[in-house]
């Protein structure tokens, strides 16, 4: 028994749309060119996903190597949420189980780093006729360019230099795109 791989303790998501009020009382040409812009965005903040500490060896001799390690009972220092990329998990707290036995660590009892993300867009509709218009869009993903890291390496191998270290990103860094759409 244990937490599901997708269990999140905390998750906050909000979105907004706002029509910018600038140039609404200006001359027709100025209003048409500079007025009528809209902005919208989606902000997400959440806690990290749970993970288990597994071993690469087949200690239980059952033909597959995704078994769990033993936990010695010493303090587990999970410090993944504060930007620490190495040593998120206390290596000295884990060991290989005895031959022909299973490890005693629970399923998904540790949590990885959280996520903070803001997606933002700015767009404007240009009227061509009463029914036809062209929309210009500028969109950014991960606008703040905040690094969102994945869970640490959780495969325990005695003497491994990568166990407990974060080596991957969960989301891409900032991306932008421009678009033109006929409606």
C-alpha angles and dihedrals in degrees: 000000000000147000120313117252090247097047112134120187094197132018129167122183126172133169133192142188121198130178109215110235096210120127094005092131096041130107116293096255093047091045091049093050104035105019132073099049119153131199131196137172148174121223121194129184121172144157122253130277119255122249139186129227108238134178129231095217126082096237094160091052094230098130101258132079107213096101125133126255128239119263114217096203098248118132116288112221106205105176100154097123097064098065096270109145101178127052096015089148123045102244094198091065094069136065140164114274118244116276113281093017136098124240122256102224114119122242115270096349096147129065130217128217122300129244133242118182138165123190115191136185137183121195143166133196117220113200115225098172133349092278103025128069141160121228123207115202134188113187132181128191119204086009095183090052089231113171111235108195128206125233117292121262102280102184107110115216116165109253093010115153095204101050109114094013127116112234104163143054122235095207135028121257120254116319128184134194136180123209141184118200130185114215 
